[in-house]
Amino acid sequence: MALTENTSIDQIEIVGGWNIQIRQATVIERDGQFVSKTFHRWVLTPDMDISGQEQKVKDICNVAWTDEVKSAYETFKAEQAQRMTP
């Protein structure tokens, strides 16, 4: 009886204009037969370091995060910070 575990990024979405949401699937098989699948998600924003991400994630970030998108994100953050100060 052999158990195998395969992990791969199976979904990358642009959400809210600048958030990149990544879904990683982990599939467990026993002797080639499906046993289970679990998911792990995380979100990247234009101000984050993406150097540790898989190349396909970096490629999408680099295309999606244009200078215009980065500027809009910085404006959004500044507006949120103003709302938080009394």
PyMOL Python script that loads the backbone (N, CA, C, O; Angstrom):
from pymol import cmd

cmd.read_pdbstr("""\
ATOM      1  N   MET A   1       0.852  -1.178   0.000  1.00  0.00           N
ATOM      2  CA  MET A   1       0.000   0.000   0.000  1.00  0.00           C
ATOM      3  C   MET A   1       0.897   1.240   0.000  1.00  0.00           C
ATOM      4  O   MET A   1       1.666   1.460   0.935  1.00  0.00           O
ATOM      5  N   ALA A   2       0.787   2.039  -1.054  1.00  0.00           N
ATOM      6  CA  ALA A   2       1.602   3.245  -1.166  1.00  0.00           C
ATOM      7  C   ALA A   2       0.720   4.481  -1.143  1.00  0.00           C
ATOM      8  O   ALA A   2      -0.234   4.604  -1.911  1.00  0.00           O
ATOM      9  N   LEU A   3       1.063   5.392  -0.244  1.00  0.00           N
ATOM     10  CA  LEU A   3       0.372   6.680  -0.187  1.00  0.00           C
ATOM     11  C   LEU A   3       1.235   7.706  -0.896  1.00  0.00           C
ATOM     12  O   LEU A   3       2.451   7.749  -0.706  1.00  0.00           O
ATOM     13  N   THR A   4       0.599   8.532  -1.715  1.00  0.00           N
ATOM     14  CA  THR A   4       1.305   9.627  -2.369  1.00  0.00           C
ATOM     15  C   THR A   4       0.579  10.930  -2.085  1.00  0.00           C
ATOM     16  O   THR A   4      -0.642  10.966  -1.929  1.00  0.00           O
ATOM     17  N   GLU A   5       1.351  11.985  -2.024  1.00  0.00           N
ATOM     18  CA  GLU A   5       0.793  13.325  -1.795  1.00  0.00           C
ATOM     19  C   GLU A   5       1.346  14.253  -2.867  1.00  0.00           C
ATOM     20  O   GLU A   5       2.561  14.382  -3.019  1.00  0.00           O
ATOM     21  N   ASN A   6       0.457  14.892  -3.603  1.00  0.00           N
ATOM     22  CA  ASN A   6       0.840  15.843  -4.639  1.00  0.00           C
ATOM     23  C   ASN A   6       0.258  17.201  -4.305  1.00  0.00           C
ATOM     24  O   ASN A   6      -0.937  17.328  -4.038  1.00  0.00           O
ATOM     25  N   THR A   7       1.106  18.210  -4.320  1.00  0.00           N
ATOM     26  CA  THR A   7       0.682  19.571  -4.027  1.00  0.00           C
ATOM     27  C   THR A   7       0.933  20.435  -5.254  1.00  0.00           C
ATOM     28  O   THR A   7       2.009  20.397  -5.851  1.00  0.00           O
ATOM     29  N   SER A   8      -0.089  21.221  -5.622  1.00  0.00           N
ATOM     30  CA  SER A   8       0.064  22.112  -6.763  1.00  0.00           C
ATOM     31  C   SER A   8      -0.863  23.309  -6.624  1.00  0.00           C
ATOM     32  O   SER A   8      -1.917  23.232  -5.993  1.00  0.00           O
ATOM     33  N   ILE A   9      -0.449  24.408  -7.224  1.00  0.00           N
ATOM     34  CA  ILE A   9      -1.319  25.582  -7.284  1.00  0.00           C
ATOM     35  C   ILE A   9      -2.292  25.338  -8.419  1.00  0.00           C
ATOM     36  O   ILE A   9      -1.897  25.207  -9.578  1.00  0.00           O
ATOM     37  N   ASP A  10      -3.570  25.277  -8.073  1.00  0.00           N
ATOM     38  CA  ASP A  10      -4.578  24.942  -9.091  1.00  0.00           C
ATOM     39  C   ASP A  10      -5.506  26.095  -9.430  1.00  0.00           C
ATOM     40  O   ASP A  10      -6.360  25.971 -10.307  1.00  0.00           O
ATOM     41  N   GLN A  11      -5.341  27.221  -8.736  1.00  0.00           N
ATOM     42  CA  GLN A  11      -6.204  28.362  -9.044  1.00  0.00           C
ATOM     43  C   GLN A  11      -5.514  29.658  -8.637  1.00  0.00           C
ATOM     44  O   GLN A  11      -4.968  29.772  -7.540  1.00  0.00           O
ATOM     45  N   ILE A  12      -5.549  30.632  -9.541  1.00  0.00           N
ATOM     46  CA  ILE A  12      -5.028  31.970  -9.259  1.00  0.00           C
ATOM     47  C   ILE A  12      -6.088  32.955  -9.744  1.00  0.00           C
ATOM     48  O   ILE A  12      -6.480  32.936 -10.910  1.00  0.00           O
ATOM     49  N   GLU A  13      -6.549  33.823  -8.826  1.00  0.00           N
ATOM     50  CA  GLU A  13      -7.617  34.763  -9.167  1.00  0.00           C
ATOM     51  C   GLU A  13      -7.205  36.185  -8.800  1.00  0.00           C
ATOM     52  O   GLU A  13      -6.500  36.406  -7.816  1.00  0.00           O
ATOM     53  N   ILE A  14      -7.652  37.133  -9.597  1.00  0.00           N
ATOM     54  CA  ILE A  14      -7.508  38.547  -9.250  1.00  0.00           C
ATOM     55  C   ILE A  14      -8.829  38.970  -8.630  1.00  0.00           C
ATOM     56  O   ILE A  14      -9.886  38.865  -9.252  1.00  0.00           O
ATOM     57  N   VAL A  15      -8.752  39.453  -7.390  1.00  0.00           N
ATOM     58  CA  VAL A  15      -9.953  39.794  -6.636  1.00  0.00           C
ATOM     59  C   VAL A  15      -9.850  41.241  -6.170  1.00  0.00           C
ATOM     60  O   VAL A  15      -8.826  41.649  -5.622  1.00  0.00           O
ATOM     61  N   GLY A  16     -10.895  42.004  -6.384  1.00  0.00           N
ATOM     62  CA  GLY A  16     -10.927  43.375  -5.883  1.00  0.00           C
ATOM     63  C   GLY A  16      -9.972  44.321  -6.587  1.00  0.00           C
ATOM     64  O   GLY A  16      -9.622  45.365  -6.035  1.00  0.00           O
ATOM     65  N   GLY A  17      -9.550  43.984  -7.779  1.00  0.00           N
ATOM     66  CA  GLY A  17      -8.712  44.886  -8.548  1.00  0.00           C
ATOM     67  C   GLY A  17      -7.221  44.686  -8.372  1.00  0.00           C
ATOM     68  O   GLY A  17      -6.467  44.867  -9.328  1.00  0.00           O
ATOM     69  N   TRP A  18      -6.765  44.316  -7.174  1.00  0.00           N
ATOM     70  CA  TRP A  18      -5.319  44.166  -6.959  1.00  0.00           C
ATOM     71  C   TRP A  18      -4.942  42.970  -6.120  1.00  0.00           C
ATOM     72  O   TRP A  18      -3.771  42.592  -6.109  1.00  0.00           O
ATOM     73  N   ASN A  19      -5.866  42.358  -5.421  1.00  0.00           N
ATOM     74  CA  ASN A  19      -5.554  41.168  -4.641  1.00  0.00           C
ATOM     75  C   ASN A  19      -5.406  39.966  -5.572  1.00  0.00           C
ATOM     76  O   ASN A  19      -6.246  39.736  -6.441  1.00  0.00           O
ATOM     77  N   ILE A  20      -4.339  39.211  -5.384  1.00  0.00           N
ATOM     78  CA  ILE A  20      -4.143  37.974  -6.127  1.00  0.00           C
ATOM     79  C   ILE A  20      -4.346  36.842  -5.119  1.00  0.00           C
ATOM     80  O   ILE A  20      -3.572  36.692  -4.174  1.00  0.00           O
ATOM     81  N   GLN A  21      -5.386  36.060  -5.331  1.00  0.00           N
ATOM     82  CA  GLN A  21      -5.713  34.954  -4.433  1.00  0.00           C
ATOM     83  C   GLN A  21      -5.224  33.655  -5.051  1.00  0.00           C
ATOM     84  O   GLN A  21      -5.536  33.345  -6.200  1.00  0.00           O
ATOM     85  N   ILE A  22      -4.457  32.902  -4.283  1.00  0.00           N
ATOM     86  CA  ILE A  22      -3.885  31.656  -4.768  1.00  0.00           C
ATOM     87  C   ILE A  22      -4.487  30.502  -3.981  1.00  0.00           C
ATOM     88  O   ILE A  22      -4.623  30.557  -2.759  1.00  0.00           O
ATOM     89  N   ARG A  23      -4.848  29.446  -4.726  1.00  0.00           N
ATOM     90  CA  ARG A  23      -5.330  28.228  -4.063  1.00  0.00           C
ATOM     91  C   ARG A  23      -4.370  27.095  -4.389  1.00  0.00           C
ATOM     92  O   ARG A  23      -4.062  26.832  -5.551  1.00  0.00           O
ATOM     93  N   GLN A  24      -3.910  26.438  -3.345  1.00  0.00           N
ATOM     94  CA  GLN A  24      -3.017  25.294  -3.488  1.00  0.00           C
ATOM     95  C   GLN A  24      -3.785  24.044  -3.082  1.00  0.00           C
ATOM     96  O   GLN A  24      -4.366  23.990  -1.998  1.00  0.00           O
ATOM     97  N   ALA A  25      -3.787  23.050  -3.946  1.00  0.00           N
ATOM     98  CA  ALA A  25      -4.482  21.789  -3.673  1.00  0.00           C
ATOM     99  C   ALA A  25      -3.470  20.722  -3.285  1.00  0.00           C
ATOM    100  O   ALA A  25      -2.403  20.608  -3.888  1.00  0.00           O
ATOM    101  N   THR A  26      -3.817  19.949  -2.277  1.00  0.00           N
ATOM    102  CA  THR A  26      -3.019  18.791  -1.888  1.00  0.00           C
ATOM    103  C   THR A  26      -3.898  17.560  -2.063  1.00  0.00           C
ATOM    104  O   THR A  26      -4.954  17.441  -1.443  1.00  0.00           O
ATOM    105  N   VAL A  27      -3.447  16.647  -2.917  1.00  0.00           N
ATOM    106  CA  VAL A  27      -4.209  15.435  -3.228  1.00  0.00           C
ATOM    107  C   VAL A  27      -3.473  14.232  -2.643  1.00  0.00           C
ATOM    108  O   VAL A  27      -2.277  14.047  -2.869  1.00  0.00           O
ATOM    109  N   ILE A  28      -4.206  13.426  -1.894  1.00  0.00           N
ATOM    110  CA  ILE A  28      -3.679  12.189  -1.323  1.00  0.00           C
ATOM    111  C   ILE A  28      -4.270  11.018  -2.112  1.00  0.00           C
ATOM    112  O   ILE A  28      -5.477  10.952  -2.346  1.00  0.00           O
ATOM    113  N   GLU A  29      -3.393  10.100  -2.516  1.00  0.00           N
ATOM    114  CA  GLU A  29      -3.836   8.893  -3.219  1.00  0.00           C
ATOM    115  C   GLU A  29      -3.229   7.666  -2.548  1.00  0.00           C
ATOM    116  O   GLU A  29      -2.113   7.707  -2.031  1.00  0.00           O
ATOM    117  N   ARG A  30      -3.982   6.586  -2.570  1.00  0.00           N
ATOM    118  CA  ARG A  30      -3.505   5.298  -2.067  1.00  0.00           C
ATOM    119  C   ARG A  30      -3.515   4.330  -3.239  1.00  0.00           C
ATOM    120  O   ARG A  30      -4.571   4.020  -3.790  1.00  0.00           O
ATOM    121  N   ASP A  31      -2.356   3.864  -3.611  1.00  0.00           N
ATOM    122  CA  ASP A  31      -2.217   2.946  -4.747  1.00  0.00           C
ATOM    123  C   ASP A  31      -2.893   3.511  -5.996  1.00  0.00           C
ATOM    124  O   ASP A  31      -3.556   2.784  -6.735  1.00  0.00           O
ATOM    125  N   GLY A  32      -2.718   4.811  -6.222  1.00  0.00           N
ATOM    126  CA  GLY A  32      -3.271   5.445  -7.408  1.00  0.00           C
ATOM    127  C   GLY A  32      -4.742   5.807  -7.323  1.00  0.00           C
ATOM    128  O   GLY A  32      -5.300   6.362  -8.269  1.00  0.00           O
ATOM    129  N   GLN A  33      -5.370   5.501  -6.210  1.00  0.00           N
ATOM    130  CA  GLN A  33      -6.792   5.811  -6.027  1.00  0.00           C
ATOM    131  C   GLN A  33      -6.944   7.039  -5.129  1.00  0.00           C
ATOM    132  O   GLN A  33      -6.301   7.150  -4.085  1.00  0.00           O
ATOM    133  N   PHE A  34      -7.792   7.939  -5.552  1.00  0.00           N
ATOM    134  CA  PHE A  34      -8.051   9.175  -4.811  1.00  0.00           C
ATOM    135  C   PHE A  34      -8.522   8.869  -3.391  1.00  0.00           C
ATOM    136  O   PHE A  34      -9.405   8.037  -3.185  1.00  0.00           O
ATOM    137  N   VAL A  35      -7.915   9.559  -2.403  1.00  0.00           N
ATOM    138  CA  VAL A  35      -8.328   9.434  -1.004  1.00  0.00           C
ATOM    139  C   VAL A  35      -8.908  10.750  -0.514  1.00  0.00           C
ATOM    140  O   VAL A  35     -10.002  10.778   0.049  1.00  0.00           O
ATOM    141  N   SER A  36      -8.176  11.845  -0.725  1.00  0.00           N
ATOM    142  CA  SER A  36      -8.682  13.134  -0.244  1.00  0.00           C
ATOM    143  C   SER A  36      -8.003  14.287  -0.971  1.00  0.00           C
ATOM    144  O   SER A  36      -6.954  14.138  -1.598  1.00  0.00           O
ATOM    145  N   LYS A  37      -8.649  15.442  -0.856  1.00  0.00           N
ATOM    146  CA  LYS A  37      -8.107  16.679  -1.411  1.00  0.00           C
ATOM    147  C   LYS A  37      -8.375  17.786  -0.402  1.00  0.00           C
ATOM    148  O   LYS A  37      -9.490  17.927   0.099  1.00  0.00           O
ATOM    149  N   THR A  38      -7.340  18.568  -0.111  1.00  0.00           N
ATOM    150  CA  THR A  38      -7.486  19.719   0.777  1.00  0.00           C
ATOM    151  C   THR A  38      -6.940  20.953   0.064  1.00  0.00           C
ATOM    152  O   THR A  38      -6.166  20.854  -0.888  1.00  0.00           O
ATOM    153  N   PHE A  39      -7.361  22.105   0.550  1.00  0.00           N
ATOM    154  CA  PHE A  39      -6.957  23.354  -0.070  1.00  0.00           C
ATOM    155  C   PHE A  39      -6.354  24.297   0.962  1.00  0.00           C
ATOM    156  O   PHE A  39      -6.735  24.295   2.132  1.00  0.00           O
ATOM    157  N   HIS A  40      -5.413  25.096   0.503  1.00  0.00           N
ATOM    158  CA  HIS A  40      -4.832  26.171   1.298  1.00  0.00           C
ATOM    159  C   HIS A  40      -4.857  27.406   0.405  1.00  0.00           C
ATOM    160  O   HIS A  40      -4.474  27.338  -0.763  1.00  0.00           O
ATOM    161  N   ARG A  41      -5.308  28.538   0.953  1.00  0.00           N
ATOM    162  CA  ARG A  41      -5.395  29.781   0.180  1.00  0.00           C
ATOM    163  C   ARG A  41      -4.590  30.874   0.853  1.00  0.00           C
ATOM    164  O   ARG A  41      -4.421  30.895   2.072  1.00  0.00           O
ATOM    165  N   TRP A  42      -4.094  31.791   0.015  1.00  0.00           N
ATOM    166  CA  TRP A  42      -3.479  32.996   0.537  1.00  0.00           C
ATOM    167  C   TRP A  42      -3.662  34.108  -0.483  1.00  0.00           C
ATOM    168  O   TRP A  42      -3.942  33.863  -1.656  1.00  0.00           O
ATOM    169  N   VAL A  43      -3.497  35.331  -0.008  1.00  0.00           N
ATOM    170  CA  VAL A  43      -3.717  36.509  -0.851  1.00  0.00           C
ATOM    171  C   VAL A  43      -2.440  37.337  -0.879  1.00  0.00           C
ATOM    172  O   VAL A  43      -1.779  37.528   0.141  1.00  0.00           O
ATOM    173  N   LEU A  44      -2.111  37.825  -2.070  1.00  0.00           N
ATOM    174  CA  LEU A  44      -0.967  38.714  -2.250  1.00  0.00           C
ATOM    175  C   LEU A  44      -1.486  40.087  -2.670  1.00  0.00           C
ATOM    176  O   LEU A  44      -2.474  40.193  -3.397  1.00  0.00           O
ATOM    177  N   THR A  45      -0.807  41.138  -2.202  1.00  0.00           N
ATOM    178  CA  THR A  45      -1.140  42.502  -2.589  1.00  0.00           C
ATOM    179  C   THR A  45       0.099  43.137  -3.225  1.00  0.00           C
ATOM    180  O   THR A  45       1.212  42.646  -3.036  1.00  0.00           O
ATOM    181  N   PRO A  46      -0.088  44.227  -3.981  1.00  0.00           N
ATOM    182  CA  PRO A  46       1.038  44.815  -4.724  1.00  0.00           C
ATOM    183  C   PRO A  46       2.229  45.253  -3.884  1.00  0.00           C
ATOM    184  O   PRO A  46       3.323  45.419  -4.425  1.00  0.00           O
ATOM    185  N   ASP A  47       2.055  45.444  -2.588  1.00  0.00           N
ATOM    186  CA  ASP A  47       3.172  45.884  -1.751  1.00  0.00           C
ATOM    187  C   ASP A  47       3.930  44.719  -1.111  1.00  0.00           C
ATOM    188  O   ASP A  47       4.822  44.937  -0.292  1.00  0.00           O
ATOM    189  N   MET A  48       3.583  43.492  -1.478  1.00  0.00           N
ATOM    190  CA  MET A  48       4.218  42.314  -0.878  1.00  0.00           C
ATOM    191  C   MET A  48       5.405  41.825  -1.715  1.00  0.00           C
ATOM    192  O   MET A  48       5.463  42.033  -2.927  1.00  0.00           O
ATOM    193  N   ASP A  49       6.347  41.170  -1.031  1.00  0.00           N
ATOM    194  CA  ASP A  49       7.487  40.528  -1.692  1.00  0.00           C
ATOM    195  C   ASP A  49       7.001  39.192  -2.247  1.00  0.00           C
ATOM    196  O   ASP A  49       6.558  38.329  -1.488  1.00  0.00           O
ATOM    197  N   ILE A  50       7.081  39.017  -3.556  1.00  0.00           N
ATOM    198  CA  ILE A  50       6.602  37.790  -4.180  1.00  0.00           C
ATOM    199  C   ILE A  50       7.751  36.883  -4.624  1.00  0.00           C
ATOM    200  O   ILE A  50       7.530  35.918  -5.356  1.00  0.00           O
ATOM    201  N   SER A  51       8.960  37.184  -4.192  1.00  0.00           N
ATOM    202  CA  SER A  51      10.134  36.430  -4.650  1.00  0.00           C
ATOM    203  C   SER A  51      10.062  34.945  -4.290  1.00  0.00           C
ATOM    204  O   SER A  51      10.660  34.123  -4.985  1.00  0.00           O
ATOM    205  N   GLY A  52       9.357  34.584  -3.240  1.00  0.00           N
ATOM    206  CA  GLY A  52       9.260  33.187  -2.828  1.00  0.00           C
ATOM    207  C   GLY A  52       8.115  32.419  -3.475  1.00  0.00           C
ATOM    208  O   GLY A  52       7.932  31.234  -3.197  1.00  0.00           O
ATOM    209  N   GLN A  53       7.349  33.074  -4.329  1.00  0.00           N
ATOM    210  CA  GLN A  53       6.206  32.432  -4.983  1.00  0.00           C
ATOM    211  C   GLN A  53       6.666  31.639  -6.210  1.00  0.00           C
ATOM    212  O   GLN A  53       7.739  31.881  -6.763  1.00  0.00           O
ATOM    213  N   GLU A  54       5.824  30.687  -6.616  1.00  0.00           N
ATOM    214  CA  GLU A  54       6.105  29.941  -7.844  1.00  0.00           C
ATOM    215  C   GLU A  54       6.116  30.902  -9.027  1.00  0.00           C
ATOM    216  O   GLU A  54       5.484  31.958  -8.986  1.00  0.00           O
ATOM    217  N   GLN A  55       6.837  30.530 -10.076  1.00  0.00           N
ATOM    218  CA  GLN A  55       7.006  31.411 -11.230  1.00  0.00           C
ATOM    219  C   GLN A  55       5.674  31.800 -11.862  1.00  0.00           C
ATOM    220  O   GLN A  55       5.503  32.948 -12.269  1.00  0.00           O
ATOM    221  N   LYS A  56       4.727  30.865 -11.952  1.00  0.00           N
ATOM    222  CA  LYS A  56       3.451  31.214 -12.591  1.00  0.00           C
ATOM    223  C   LYS A  56       2.688  32.259 -11.777  1.00  0.00           C
ATOM    224  O   LYS A  56       1.961  33.071 -12.351  1.00  0.00           O
ATOM    225  N   VAL A  57       2.839  32.253 -10.462  1.00  0.00           N
ATOM    226  CA  VAL A  57       2.219  33.276  -9.620  1.00  0.00           C
ATOM    227  C   VAL A  57       2.905  34.617  -9.864  1.00  0.00           C
ATOM    228  O   VAL A  57       2.235  35.636 -10.030  1.00  0.00           O
ATOM    229  N   LYS A  58       4.235  34.620  -9.886  1.00  0.00           N
ATOM    230  CA  LYS A  58       4.985  35.847 -10.152  1.00  0.00           C
ATOM    231  C   LYS A  58       4.607  36.439 -11.504  1.00  0.00           C
ATOM    232  O   LYS A  58       4.445  37.653 -11.630  1.00  0.00           O
ATOM    233  N   ASP A  59       4.466  35.585 -12.514  1.00  0.00           N
ATOM    234  CA  ASP A  59       4.120  36.061 -13.851  1.00  0.00           C
ATOM    235  C   ASP A  59       2.770  36.773 -13.857  1.00  0.00           C
ATOM    236  O   ASP A  59       2.625  37.831 -14.470  1.00  0.00           O
ATOM    237  N   ILE A  60       1.791  36.197 -13.180  1.00  0.00           N
ATOM    238  CA  ILE A  60       0.457  36.812 -13.130  1.00  0.00           C
ATOM    239  C   ILE A  60       0.510  38.126 -12.347  1.00  0.00           C
ATOM    240  O   ILE A  60      -0.087  39.120 -12.761  1.00  0.00           O
ATOM    241  N   CYS A  61       1.218  38.133 -11.225  1.00  0.00           N
ATOM    242  CA  CYS A  61       1.354  39.371 -10.445  1.00  0.00           C
ATOM    243  C   CYS A  61       1.989  40.472 -11.276  1.00  0.00           C
ATOM    244  O   CYS A  61       1.526  41.612 -11.261  1.00  0.00           O
ATOM    245  N   ASN A  62       3.039  40.136 -11.995  1.00  0.00           N
ATOM    246  CA  ASN A  62       3.747  41.140 -12.789  1.00  0.00           C
ATOM    247  C   ASN A  62       2.899  41.696 -13.929  1.00  0.00           C
ATOM    248  O   ASN A  62       3.089  42.844 -14.331  1.00  0.00           O
ATOM    249  N   VAL A  63       1.976  40.912 -14.450  1.00  0.00           N
ATOM    250  CA  VAL A  63       1.072  41.397 -15.496  1.00  0.00           C
ATOM    251  C   VAL A  63      -0.084  42.190 -14.880  1.00  0.00           C
ATOM    252  O   VAL A  63      -0.461  43.243 -15.392  1.00  0.00           O
ATOM    253  N   ALA A  64      -0.642  41.680 -13.780  1.00  0.00           N
ATOM    254  CA  ALA A  64      -1.827  42.302 -13.177  1.00  0.00           C
ATOM    255  C   ALA A  64      -1.510  43.605 -12.444  1.00  0.00           C
ATOM    256  O   ALA A  64      -2.320  44.532 -12.446  1.00  0.00           O
ATOM    257  N   TRP A  65      -0.352  43.676 -11.830  1.00  0.00           N
ATOM    258  CA  TRP A  65      -0.008  44.846 -11.027  1.00  0.00           C
ATOM    259  C   TRP A  65       0.690  45.910 -11.877  1.00  0.00           C
ATOM    260  O   TRP A  65       1.892  46.143 -11.754  1.00  0.00           O
ATOM    261  N   THR A  66      -0.081  46.527 -12.718  1.00  0.00           N
ATOM    262  CA  THR A  66       0.434  47.633 -13.533  1.00  0.00           C
ATOM    263  C   THR A  66       0.715  48.827 -12.619  1.00  0.00           C
ATOM    264  O   THR A  66       0.330  48.825 -11.450  1.00  0.00           O
ATOM    265  N   ASP A  67       1.383  49.836 -13.153  1.00  0.00           N
ATOM    266  CA  ASP A  67       1.633  51.049 -12.363  1.00  0.00           C
ATOM    267  C   ASP A  67       0.314  51.682 -11.923  1.00  0.00           C
ATOM    268  O   ASP A  67       0.217  52.217 -10.819  1.00  0.00           O
ATOM    269  N   GLU A  68      -0.689  51.621 -12.777  1.00  0.00           N
ATOM    270  CA  GLU A  68      -2.010  52.171 -12.436  1.00  0.00           C
ATOM    271  C   GLU A  68      -2.644  51.410 -11.266  1.00  0.00           C
ATOM    272  O   GLU A  68      -3.212  52.018 -10.359  1.00  0.00           O
ATOM    273  N   VAL A  69      -2.545  50.105 -11.292  1.00  0.00           N
ATOM    274  CA  VAL A  69      -3.108  49.285 -10.214  1.00  0.00           C
ATOM    275  C   VAL A  69      -2.342  49.538  -8.919  1.00  0.00           C
ATOM    276  O   VAL A  69      -2.953  49.670  -7.858  1.00  0.00           O
ATOM    277  N   LYS A  70      -1.032  49.607  -8.990  1.00  0.00           N
ATOM    278  CA  LYS A  70      -0.228  49.877  -7.792  1.00  0.00           C
ATOM    279  C   LYS A  70      -0.576  51.236  -7.195  1.00  0.00           C
ATOM    280  O   LYS A  70      -0.659  51.376  -5.975  1.00  0.00           O
ATOM    281  N   SER A  71      -0.777  52.228  -8.043  1.00  0.00           N
ATOM    282  CA  SER A  71      -1.150  53.562  -7.577  1.00  0.00           C
ATOM    283  C   SER A  71      -2.519  53.547  -6.905  1.00  0.00           C
ATOM    284  O   SER A  71      -2.703  54.158  -5.852  1.00  0.00           O
ATOM    285  N   ALA A  72      -3.473  52.854  -7.509  1.00  0.00           N
ATOM    286  CA  ALA A  72      -4.817  52.741  -6.917  1.00  0.00           C
ATOM    287  C   ALA A  72      -4.757  52.048  -5.565  1.00  0.00           C
ATOM    288  O   ALA A  72      -5.472  52.428  -4.638  1.00  0.00           O
ATOM    289  N   TYR A  73      -3.910  51.035  -5.448  1.00  0.00           N
ATOM    290  CA  TYR A  73      -3.766  50.318  -4.182  1.00  0.00           C
ATOM    291  C   TYR A  73      -3.171  51.239  -3.109  1.00  0.00           C
ATOM    292  O   TYR A  73      -3.639  51.251  -1.971  1.00  0.00           O
ATOM    293  N   GLU A  74      -2.149  52.002  -3.469  1.00  0.00           N
ATOM    294  CA  GLU A  74      -1.549  52.936  -2.510  1.00  0.00           C
ATOM    295  C   GLU A  74      -2.549  54.000  -2.074  1.00  0.00           C
ATOM    296  O   GLU A  74      -2.580  54.371  -0.901  1.00  0.00           O
ATOM    297  N   THR A  75      -3.363  54.493  -2.998  1.00  0.00           N
ATOM    298  CA  THR A  75      -4.411  55.460  -2.658  1.00  0.00           C
ATOM    299  C   THR A  75      -5.411  54.835  -1.698  1.00  0.00           C
ATOM    300  O   THR A  75      -5.813  55.466  -0.721  1.00  0.00           O
ATOM    301  N   PHE A  76      -5.813  53.601  -1.971  1.00  0.00           N
ATOM    302  CA  PHE A  76      -6.740  52.879  -1.095  1.00  0.00           C
ATOM    303  C   PHE A  76      -6.154  52.751   0.313  1.00  0.00           C
ATOM    304  O   PHE A  76      -6.846  53.014   1.297  1.00  0.00           O
ATOM    305  N   LYS A  77      -4.885  52.350   0.414  1.00  0.00           N
ATOM    306  CA  LYS A  77      -4.254  52.200   1.730  1.00  0.00           C
ATOM    307  C   LYS A  77      -4.210  53.524   2.476  1.00  0.00           C
ATOM    308  O   LYS A  77      -4.455  53.563   3.682  1.00  0.00           O
ATOM    309  N   ALA A  78      -3.899  54.615   1.773  1.00  0.00           N
ATOM    310  CA  ALA A  78      -3.839  55.935   2.408  1.00  0.00           C
ATOM    311  C   ALA A  78      -5.212  56.354   2.919  1.00  0.00           C
ATOM    312  O   ALA A  78      -5.333  56.906   4.013  1.00  0.00           O
ATOM    313  N   GLU A  79      -6.247  56.090   2.121  1.00  0.00           N
ATOM    314  CA  GLU A  79      -7.611  56.424   2.548  1.00  0.00           C
ATOM    315  C   GLU A  79      -8.020  55.600   3.767  1.00  0.00           C
ATOM    316  O   GLU A  79      -8.672  56.116   4.675  1.00  0.00           O
ATOM    317  N   GLN A  80      -7.645  54.342   3.789  1.00  0.00           N
ATOM    318  CA  GLN A  80      -7.963  53.488   4.939  1.00  0.00           C
ATOM    319  C   GLN A  80      -7.234  53.976   6.188  1.00  0.00           C
ATOM    320  O   GLN A  80      -7.804  53.966   7.280  1.00  0.00           O
ATOM    321  N   ALA A  81      -5.991  54.400   6.040  1.00  0.00           N
ATOM    322  CA  ALA A  81      -5.228  54.903   7.179  1.00  0.00           C
ATOM    323  C   ALA A  81      -5.854  56.176   7.724  1.00  0.00           C
ATOM    324  O   ALA A  81      -5.882  56.377   8.938  1.00  0.00           O
ATOM    325  N   GLN A  82      -6.358  57.043   6.842  1.00  0.00           N
ATOM    326  CA  GLN A  82      -7.006  58.285   7.289  1.00  0.00           C
ATOM    327  C   GLN A  82      -8.277  57.966   8.081  1.00  0.00           C
ATOM    328  O   GLN A  82      -8.569  58.633   9.074  1.00  0.00           O
ATOM    329  N   ARG A  83      -9.021  56.970   7.657  1.00  0.00           N
ATOM    330  CA  ARG A  83     -10.253  56.596   8.348  1.00  0.00           C
ATOM    331  C   ARG A  83      -9.980  56.021   9.722  1.00  0.00           C
ATOM    332  O   ARG A  83     -10.822  56.104  10.616  1.00  0.00           O
ATOM    333  N   MET A  84      -8.797  55.434   9.892  1.00  0.00           N
ATOM    334  CA  MET A  84      -8.451  54.796  11.165  1.00  0.00           C
ATOM    335  C   MET A  84      -7.937  55.795  12.200  1.00  0.00           C
ATOM    336  O   MET A  84      -7.960  55.502  13.396  1.00  0.00           O
ATOM    337  N   THR A  85      -7.475  56.969  11.763  1.00  0.00           N
ATOM    338  CA  THR A  85      -6.972  57.949  12.708  1.00  0.00           C
ATOM    339  C   THR A  85      -8.118  58.825  13.206  1.00  0.00           C
ATOM    340  O   THR A  85      -8.972  59.248  12.427  1.00  0.00           O
ATOM    341  N   PRO A  86      -8.127  59.090  14.500  1.00  0.00           N
ATOM    342  CA  PRO A  86      -9.230  59.894  15.081  1.00  0.00           C
ATOM    343  C   PRO A  86      -9.161  61.354  14.719  1.00  0.00           C
ATOM    344  O   PRO A  86     -10.017  62.135  15.136  1.00  0.00           O
TER     345      PRO A  86
END
""", "prot")
cmd.dss("prot")
cmd.show_as("cartoon", "prot")
cmd.util.cbc("prot")
cmd.orient("prot")
